[in-house]
Amino acid sequence: MKNFYTLLFLGLSLLGYSQSGDNVLIETSSNTALVVCGDAITFTIKITNSNSGTLTGITYTSNFPNGMTLESSEYANEGSITEPIFEIPDINGNSSSTFTYTAKGNCTILTEFDLVMGNTGVFTVSNVNNLVYSINNGAIQSIQGASESYNINFPELFVKVKDEDVNLQVGVLEKDADGTVLNREIEVTNSGLGALNEYRLYIDYDANIDFNELRLSTGSVLNPVGTAITSPLGNGLLRLEYIITDFSSIGDGDNKFEQNEKFTFIDTVSLDADDCNDAMQTNYTAVYGCEASFCETTDDQDATSINYISFVQGVPRFTSRTFLVKSGDLCGDPIQLRYEYTNVGSGSIIAEADTGFNLQLTESSEIFRNLGTNSIKINGVALPESVFTSFTRYDFSLNANGLFSSDPDGPGVGLEDIDKDGVYDDLPVGATFTVSVELILPFDTTYIDNIYNEQLTETVFMVTQTCVIVQIDILQEQELI
């Protein structure tokens, strides 16, 4: 920040200085401060001749500080825009003459300031003036010297993402058309003394993020300058650029971005189901400038704010119970079992973080796979028998035959469609789903040596918010009789 630069010149709101020699006085004044990248201001030069003779052949030269340029002048400029030269008409004895010119300040003023202050030097802003003249066309005389340091104001942009102390926003996995949608509130404040009529907002975001729109808090959607480009910041970022010129919705209605006025933006982004990175970055940078250069650069910490987004981090944790509902025999009387799985979560601060997604089930018992007429049902919905002829997992998310296009066990009971993929294959924290198994077994010594020692083995798999498949229950076994 350059707040101490503001303080350096804060005491002067009316600029004025004088230079004199041999009964000739030069006075310079301005009724306002010079604003970096602001409107041109008017300087008034008054030359007083206290001699009895006439001042003739008058030439006034002013060498401006770096970053200040001439815009217009009452007399023709015979020099450059940084070192103007004016030919002044004769001034009678004991009289004075005034003329005006306008000048603007650009980013170079701040560059000069940074260079000097970075070297712990003393920084001054003043004009070096020179007046060449003669009295009654006599010998040529001159007055030369630097003016006093005068007041320069500049904008100071401050960018902050709301809840920046957290710096990471998380969303719950969703697989519908717009994915997991997140909104972030960004504030841009001008804390400097200088007013702006334009600034730019750069948004550099991880290429895995879908950037949908940027709007004002009033609801007006803003259009970027073209499409996203590869960000110069690298790191797999894309860049969008917005030019802000309408300030009618803030402040005192003068359509300028002035000290302590604030813009509030809201962006809308989304994550796809496979955007499983731990933290995806977005940089917000506000810059202002003039004459095709910027006064604030990306290394200004106040003008940049960084936010991260990801799917909420968590892992489902299950408890299970097994019941022998009905004993059977090997002569056609069915054996019935029931397995209950409850997601109790892992204690994440956000409960939704521990949701289990995309249920997968494997029944690895040789008896179930190879002997008899057997079935697995969830609330009366039978899973395809062909799935269990090998160790292949049954993936509920594939929704074979549309079996789980509707809620199989009722709202708020067990399986739900948390990720909005149209399949009821997710288990939130606190929910229980029940698996019913029925076996109608013939006696076959190839698989059954001792029926009292035979067991079924089920394994349940689910996917976490970070797209990792976890094995929820290992060797959930039950004796058949």
C-alpha positions as CSV (number, residue, x, y, z in Angstrom):
1,M,0.0,0.0,0.0
2,K,1.0,3.6,-0.5
3,N,-1.0,5.2,2.3
4,F,2.1,7.0,3.6
5,Y,2.4,8.6,0.2
6,T,-1.1,10.1,0.6
7,L,-0.1,11.4,4.0
8,L,3.0,13.0,2.6
9,F,0.9,15.5,0.7
10,L,-2.3,15.5,2.7
11,G,-1.7,18.9,4.2
12,L,-2.0,20.7,0.8
13,S,-5.4,21.1,-0.9
14,L,-4.5,24.4,-2.4
15,L,-1.2,24.5,-4.3
16,G,0.8,27.6,-4.4
17,Y,4.4,28.7,-4.7
18,S,6.5,31.6,-5.9
19,Q,9.9,32.3,-7.3
20,S,11.5,35.8,-7.6
21,G,14.5,37.7,-8.7
22,D,15.4,41.3,-9.8
23,N,11.9,42.6,-9.0
24,V,10.2,39.8,-11.0
25,L,7.9,37.3,-9.2
26,I,6.4,34.1,-10.5
27,E,3.4,32.5,-8.7
28,T,1.9,29.2,-9.5
29,S,-1.4,28.0,-8.1
30,S,-4.1,25.3,-8.5
31,N,-7.4,25.0,-6.8
32,T,-7.3,21.2,-6.6
33,A,-4.8,18.3,-6.2
34,L,-3.4,16.4,-9.1
35,V,-5.1,13.0,-9.2
36,V,-3.2,10.1,-10.8
37,C,-5.2,9.0,-13.9
38,G,-7.8,11.6,-13.0
39,D,-9.1,14.6,-14.8
40,A,-6.7,17.3,-16.0
41,I,-6.3,20.2,-13.5
42,T,-5.7,23.8,-14.3
43,F,-2.5,25.6,-13.2
44,T,-2.5,29.4,-13.1
45,I,0.9,31.2,-13.6
46,K,1.1,34.8,-12.5
47,I,4.2,36.9,-13.5
48,T,4.6,40.2,-11.7
49,N,7.0,42.9,-13.0
50,S,7.9,45.3,-10.2
51,N,10.4,47.1,-12.4
52,S,9.6,50.5,-14.0
53,G,10.7,49.0,-17.4
54,T,8.9,46.5,-19.6
55,L,9.7,42.9,-19.5
56,T,10.4,41.8,-23.1
57,G,11.4,38.5,-24.9
58,I,9.8,36.4,-22.1
59,T,10.1,32.6,-22.3
60,Y,8.6,30.4,-19.6
61,T,9.8,26.8,-19.4
62,S,8.5,24.2,-16.9
63,N,10.1,20.7,-16.5
64,F,7.4,18.5,-15.1
65,P,8.1,15.5,-12.8
66,N,8.0,12.1,-14.4
67,G,4.4,11.0,-14.9
68,M,2.9,14.5,-15.4
69,T,2.0,15.7,-18.9
70,L,0.6,18.8,-20.5
71,E,-3.0,18.6,-21.8
72,S,-3.7,22.1,-23.0
73,S,-2.4,25.7,-22.7
74,E,-3.4,29.3,-23.2
75,Y,-0.3,29.9,-25.2
76,A,1.2,27.7,-27.9
77,N,3.5,25.0,-26.5
78,E,6.9,25.2,-28.3
79,G,8.3,22.4,-26.2
80,S,7.1,18.9,-25.3
81,I,4.2,17.6,-23.2
82,T,6.7,16.9,-20.3
83,E,8.7,20.1,-20.7
84,P,6.5,22.8,-22.2
85,I,7.9,26.1,-23.4
86,F,5.7,29.2,-23.7
87,E,6.4,32.6,-25.3
88,I,4.8,35.2,-23.1
89,P,3.7,38.7,-24.4
90,D,5.5,41.7,-23.0
91,I,4.6,42.8,-19.4
92,N,4.6,46.6,-18.7
93,G,6.4,48.0,-15.7
94,N,4.7,47.7,-12.3
95,S,2.1,45.3,-13.6
96,S,1.4,41.6,-13.9
97,S,0.2,39.0,-16.4
98,T,-1.4,35.6,-15.9
99,F,-1.9,32.5,-18.1
100,T,-3.1,29.0,-17.6
101,Y,-2.4,25.4,-18.7
102,T,-3.8,22.1,-17.8
103,A,-1.9,18.9,-16.9
104,K,-2.6,15.3,-16.0
105,G,-0.8,12.7,-13.9
106,N,-0.2,9.1,-15.0
107,C,1.1,5.9,-13.4
108,T,4.7,6.8,-13.8
109,I,4.4,9.1,-10.8
110,L,3.7,6.1,-8.6
111,T,6.5,4.2,-10.3
112,E,8.9,6.9,-9.4
113,F,7.6,6.9,-5.9
114,D,8.1,3.2,-5.5
115,L,11.6,3.4,-6.8
116,V,12.6,6.1,-4.4
117,M,10.8,4.7,-1.3
118,G,12.1,1.2,-2.0
119,N,15.6,2.7,-1.6
120,T,14.6,4.6,1.5
121,G,15.0,7.9,-0.3
122,V,13.1,11.1,-0.1
123,F,10.4,11.6,-2.8
124,T,9.3,15.0,-3.9
125,V,6.9,16.1,-6.7
126,S,7.7,19.6,-8.1
127,N,8.2,21.5,-11.3
128,V,11.5,22.9,-12.3
129,N,10.7,26.3,-13.8
130,N,12.8,28.7,-15.8
131,L,11.9,32.3,-16.9
132,V,14.1,34.0,-19.5
133,Y,13.5,37.7,-20.1
134,S,15.0,41.2,-20.6
135,I,14.1,44.7,-19.5
136,N,13.4,47.0,-22.4
137,N,15.1,44.6,-24.7
138,G,18.3,44.8,-22.7
139,A,20.5,42.1,-21.4
140,I,19.0,38.6,-21.1
141,Q,18.2,37.6,-17.5
142,S,16.7,34.4,-16.0
143,I,15.1,33.0,-12.9
144,Q,15.4,29.2,-12.3
145,G,14.4,26.9,-9.4
146,A,12.1,24.1,-8.2
147,S,8.7,24.7,-6.9
148,E,7.5,23.4,-3.6
149,S,6.4,19.7,-3.5
150,Y,2.7,19.7,-4.3
151,N,-0.3,17.5,-3.5
152,I,-0.9,14.4,-5.6
153,N,-3.8,12.1,-4.8
154,F,-4.3,8.5,-6.1
155,P,-6.8,5.7,-5.9
156,E,-6.0,2.7,-3.8
157,L,-8.0,-0.4,-4.6
158,F,-8.7,-3.0,-2.0
159,V,-10.1,-6.4,-2.9
160,K,-11.7,-8.9,-0.4
161,V,-13.7,-12.1,-0.8
162,K,-16.4,-12.3,1.8
163,D,-15.4,-14.7,4.6
164,E,-11.8,-14.4,3.5
165,D,-10.7,-15.6,6.9
166,V,-12.0,-19.0,5.9
167,N,-10.6,-18.7,2.3
168,L,-12.0,-22.1,1.3
169,Q,-15.6,-22.7,0.2
170,V,-17.0,-26.2,-0.2
171,G,-19.9,-27.7,-2.0
172,V,-21.8,-31.0,-1.8
173,L,-21.3,-33.3,-4.8
174,E,-24.1,-32.9,-7.4
175,K,-24.2,-34.5,-10.9
176,D,-27.1,-32.7,-12.5
177,A,-26.8,-30.5,-15.5
178,D,-25.3,-27.5,-13.7
179,G,-23.2,-29.5,-11.2
180,T,-22.4,-28.2,-7.8
181,V,-23.1,-24.4,-7.9
182,L,-21.3,-22.0,-5.6
183,N,-21.7,-18.2,-5.2
184,R,-18.9,-16.0,-3.9
185,E,-19.2,-12.3,-2.8
186,I,-16.3,-10.0,-3.8
187,E,-15.8,-6.5,-2.5
188,V,-13.7,-3.8,-4.3
189,T,-13.1,-0.7,-2.2
190,N,-11.3,2.6,-3.2
191,S,-9.5,3.5,0.0
192,G,-7.4,6.2,-1.7
193,L,-7.9,10.0,-2.1
194,G,-8.1,9.8,-5.9
195,A,-11.4,9.1,-7.8
196,L,-11.7,6.8,-10.8
197,N,-13.9,6.7,-13.8
198,E,-12.7,3.2,-14.8
199,Y,-11.0,0.2,-13.5
200,R,-10.5,-3.4,-14.5
201,L,-11.2,-6.6,-12.6
202,Y,-9.2,-9.7,-13.5
203,I,-10.6,-13.1,-12.5
204,D,-8.0,-15.9,-12.8
205,Y,-9.6,-19.2,-12.0
206,D,-8.7,-22.9,-12.1
207,A,-9.5,-24.4,-15.5
208,N,-11.4,-27.2,-13.7
209,I,-13.9,-24.6,-12.5
210,D,-16.9,-23.7,-14.7
211,F,-17.2,-19.9,-14.5
212,N,-20.8,-19.0,-15.2
213,E,-21.3,-15.3,-14.6
214,L,-20.3,-12.2,-12.6
215,R,-23.0,-9.8,-11.5
216,L,-23.3,-6.8,-9.3
217,S,-25.2,-7.1,-6.0
218,T,-28.0,-5.2,-7.6
219,G,-28.5,-8.1,-10.0
220,S,-26.9,-6.6,-13.2
221,V,-24.9,-9.3,-15.0
222,L,-21.6,-8.0,-16.3
223,N,-20.0,-9.1,-19.6
224,P,-16.3,-9.9,-19.8
225,V,-14.0,-8.5,-22.5
226,G,-14.0,-11.5,-24.8
227,T,-13.7,-15.1,-23.8
228,A,-11.4,-16.6,-21.2
229,I,-7.7,-16.8,-22.0
230,T,-4.8,-18.6,-20.5
231,S,-3.8,-16.6,-17.4
232,P,-0.3,-15.0,-17.3
233,L,-0.2,-16.3,-13.7
234,G,0.1,-19.9,-15.0
235,N,-0.7,-22.8,-12.6
236,G,-3.5,-24.1,-14.9
237,L,-5.5,-20.9,-14.5
238,L,-7.8,-19.1,-17.0
239,R,-8.4,-15.4,-17.0
240,L,-11.5,-13.3,-17.6
241,E,-11.3,-9.5,-17.8
242,Y,-14.0,-7.0,-16.8
243,I,-13.9,-3.2,-17.4
244,I,-15.9,-1.3,-14.8
245,T,-17.1,2.1,-16.0
246,D,-20.6,2.5,-14.5
247,F,-20.5,3.9,-11.0
248,S,-24.1,5.2,-10.9
249,S,-25.1,2.5,-8.4
250,I,-22.7,3.5,-5.6
251,G,-21.7,6.6,-3.7
252,D,-23.1,10.1,-4.2
253,G,-24.3,9.6,-7.8
254,D,-21.5,11.5,-9.5
255,N,-20.5,8.4,-11.5
256,K,-17.0,8.3,-10.0
257,F,-15.4,5.7,-7.8
258,E,-14.3,7.8,-4.9
259,Q,-12.7,7.3,-1.5
260,N,-14.4,4.7,0.7
261,E,-16.9,3.8,-1.9
262,K,-17.4,0.0,-2.4
263,F,-18.5,-2.3,-5.2
264,T,-20.0,-5.7,-4.4
265,F,-19.8,-8.4,-7.0
266,I,-21.2,-12.0,-6.9
267,D,-19.8,-14.7,-9.1
268,T,-21.5,-18.0,-9.9
269,V,-19.3,-21.0,-10.6
270,S,-19.8,-24.7,-10.6
271,L,-17.9,-28.0,-10.2
272,D,-18.5,-31.1,-12.2
273,A,-18.6,-34.5,-10.6
274,D,-15.1,-35.3,-11.6
275,D,-13.5,-32.1,-10.3
276,C,-12.0,-33.9,-7.3
277,N,-9.0,-31.6,-6.5
278,D,-8.5,-30.7,-2.9
279,A,-8.6,-26.9,-3.5
280,M,-9.1,-25.1,-6.8
281,Q,-7.9,-21.5,-6.9
282,T,-9.5,-18.2,-8.0
283,N,-7.6,-14.9,-7.9
284,Y,-9.5,-11.6,-8.0
285,T,-7.3,-8.6,-8.9
286,A,-8.5,-5.0,-9.4
287,V,-6.3,-2.6,-11.4
288,Y,-6.6,1.0,-12.6
289,G,-4.5,2.9,-15.1
290,C,-4.2,5.4,-17.9
291,E,-2.4,5.7,-21.2
292,A,-2.3,2.0,-21.7
293,S,-0.5,1.3,-18.4
294,F,-1.6,0.1,-15.0
295,C,-0.8,1.7,-11.7
296,E,-1.6,-1.3,-9.6
297,T,0.2,-4.6,-10.4
298,T,-0.6,-8.1,-9.3
299,D,2.1,-8.0,-6.6
300,D,0.0,-5.4,-4.7
301,Q,-1.4,-7.6,-1.9
302,D,-4.3,-5.3,-1.2
303,A,-5.5,-5.3,-4.8
304,T,-5.6,-9.1,-5.0
305,S,-7.7,-11.6,-3.0
306,I,-7.5,-15.4,-3.4
307,N,-10.3,-17.9,-2.8
308,Y,-10.3,-21.7,-3.0
309,I,-13.2,-24.1,-3.7
310,S,-13.6,-27.8,-3.5
311,F,-16.0,-30.5,-2.7
312,V,-16.6,-30.8,1.0
313,Q,-14.0,-33.2,2.6
314,G,-15.4,-36.3,4.5
315,V,-15.7,-40.0,4.6
316,P,-18.8,-42.1,5.3
317,R,-18.5,-44.6,8.2
318,F,-21.0,-47.4,8.5
319,T,-22.3,-49.7,11.2
320,S,-24.0,-52.9,10.2
321,R,-26.3,-55.5,11.7
322,T,-27.1,-59.0,10.4
323,F,-30.3,-60.9,11.1
324,L,-31.3,-64.5,10.3
325,V,-34.9,-63.8,9.5
326,K,-35.9,-67.4,8.7
327,S,-34.1,-70.7,8.9
328,G,-34.6,-73.1,6.0
329,D,-33.5,-76.4,4.8
330,L,-32.0,-78.0,1.7
331,C,-35.3,-79.3,0.5
332,G,-36.8,-76.1,-0.9
333,D,-37.6,-74.2,2.3
334,P,-36.1,-70.7,1.7
335,I,-33.4,-69.3,4.0
336,Q,-33.9,-65.5,4.6
337,L,-31.3,-63.0,5.8
338,R,-31.3,-59.3,6.4
339,Y,-28.4,-56.9,6.4
340,E,-28.8,-53.3,7.7
341,Y,-26.2,-50.6,7.0
342,T,-26.3,-47.2,8.7
343,N,-24.1,-44.3,7.8
344,V,-23.0,-42.8,11.1
345,G,-20.5,-40.4,9.5
346,S,-17.0,-39.6,10.6
347,G,-17.8,-36.6,12.6
348,S,-17.1,-33.9,9.9
349,I,-18.1,-30.4,10.9
350,I,-20.4,-30.3,7.8
351,A,-22.5,-33.5,8.1
352,E,-23.1,-33.7,4.3
353,A,-19.4,-34.2,4.0
354,D,-19.7,-37.8,5.2
355,T,-22.4,-38.8,2.6
356,G,-21.7,-42.0,0.7
357,F,-22.3,-41.9,-3.0
358,N,-22.8,-44.5,-5.7
359,L,-23.5,-47.7,-3.7
360,Q,-21.7,-50.8,-5.0
361,L,-22.3,-54.3,-3.6
362,T,-20.5,-57.5,-3.9
363,E,-21.7,-60.9,-2.7
364,S,-18.7,-63.2,-2.7
365,S,-20.1,-66.4,-1.2
366,E,-19.6,-69.4,-3.5
367,I,-23.0,-70.9,-2.3
368,F,-24.8,-67.8,-3.4
369,R,-23.1,-67.5,-6.7
370,N,-23.2,-71.2,-7.7
371,L,-25.9,-73.1,-6.0
372,G,-29.7,-72.8,-5.9
373,T,-32.2,-70.1,-6.8
374,N,-31.2,-67.0,-4.8
375,S,-32.0,-63.3,-4.7
376,I,-30.9,-60.0,-3.2
377,K,-33.5,-57.3,-2.7
378,I,-33.6,-53.7,-1.4
379,N,-37.1,-52.9,-0.1
380,G,-38.5,-55.6,-2.4
381,V,-36.6,-54.5,-5.5
382,A,-34.6,-57.4,-6.8
383,L,-31.1,-56.9,-8.1
384,P,-30.3,-58.6,-11.4
385,E,-29.2,-62.2,-10.6
386,S,-26.6,-62.2,-13.4
387,V,-24.5,-59.7,-11.6
388,F,-23.7,-62.2,-8.8
389,T,-22.4,-65.0,-11.0
390,S,-18.9,-63.6,-10.4
391,F,-17.1,-61.2,-8.0
392,T,-18.2,-58.3,-10.1
393,R,-19.6,-55.4,-8.0
394,Y,-23.1,-54.4,-8.6
395,D,-22.9,-50.6,-9.3
396,F,-26.2,-49.0,-8.4
397,S,-25.3,-45.8,-10.3
398,L,-25.6,-47.7,-13.6
399,N,-29.3,-48.1,-12.7
400,A,-29.8,-51.3,-14.7
401,N,-33.4,-51.5,-15.9
402,G,-34.1,-48.3,-14.2
403,L,-34.5,-50.1,-10.8
404,F,-33.4,-47.1,-8.8
405,S,-34.9,-44.2,-10.8
406,S,-37.3,-43.8,-7.8
407,D,-36.7,-44.0,-4.1
408,P,-36.7,-47.7,-3.2
409,D,-37.2,-47.3,0.5
410,G,-39.1,-44.0,0.9
411,P,-38.1,-40.4,1.6
412,G,-35.6,-39.9,4.5
413,V,-35.2,-43.6,5.2
414,G,-32.3,-45.0,3.3
415,L,-31.0,-44.5,-0.2
416,E,-31.5,-41.0,-1.6
417,D,-30.5,-39.1,-4.7
418,I,-28.2,-36.6,-3.0
419,D,-25.9,-36.0,-6.0
420,K,-28.9,-35.3,-8.3
421,D,-27.9,-37.8,-10.9
422,G,-31.4,-39.3,-11.2
423,V,-30.4,-42.5,-9.3
424,Y,-31.2,-43.3,-5.7
425,D,-27.8,-44.7,-4.8
426,D,-26.5,-42.4,-2.1
427,L,-26.7,-42.7,1.7
428,P,-26.6,-39.6,3.9
429,V,-25.5,-39.5,7.5
430,G,-28.1,-41.1,9.8
431,A,-29.8,-43.1,7.0
432,T,-30.1,-46.9,6.9
433,F,-30.5,-49.1,3.9
434,T,-31.6,-52.7,4.2
435,V,-30.5,-55.6,2.0
436,S,-32.7,-58.8,2.0
437,V,-31.2,-62.1,0.9
438,E,-33.2,-65.2,0.1
439,L,-31.6,-68.6,-0.7
440,I,-33.4,-71.8,-2.0
441,L,-30.6,-74.4,-1.9
442,P,-30.4,-78.0,-2.9
443,F,-27.9,-80.2,-1.1
444,D,-24.7,-80.4,-3.1
445,T,-21.5,-81.8,-1.4
446,T,-19.5,-79.8,-4.0
447,Y,-20.3,-76.6,-2.1
448,I,-21.8,-77.8,1.2
449,D,-19.6,-80.0,3.4
450,N,-21.3,-78.9,6.6
451,I,-24.4,-76.7,6.3
452,Y,-24.0,-75.4,9.8
453,N,-20.6,-73.8,9.0
454,E,-21.5,-72.2,5.7
455,Q,-21.6,-68.3,5.6
456,L,-22.5,-65.5,3.2
457,T,-20.0,-62.7,2.7
458,E,-21.1,-59.3,1.6
459,T,-18.9,-56.2,0.9
460,V,-20.3,-52.7,0.4
461,F,-18.4,-50.0,-1.5
462,M,-19.3,-46.2,-1.8
463,V,-17.7,-43.1,-3.2
464,T,-16.7,-40.1,-1.1
465,Q,-17.1,-36.4,-1.9
466,T,-13.5,-36.5,-3.3
467,C,-14.3,-39.2,-5.8
468,V,-12.5,-42.0,-3.8
469,I,-14.1,-45.4,-3.7
470,V,-13.9,-46.7,-0.2
471,Q,-14.7,-50.2,1.1
472,I,-17.3,-49.7,3.7
473,D,-17.9,-53.1,5.2
474,I,-15.4,-55.9,5.0
475,L,-16.5,-59.6,5.4
476,Q,-20.0,-59.0,6.6
477,E,-20.7,-62.7,7.3
478,Q,-23.7,-64.7,8.4
479,E,-24.1,-68.3,9.1
480,L,-26.9,-69.8,7.1
481,I,-28.4,-72.0,9.9
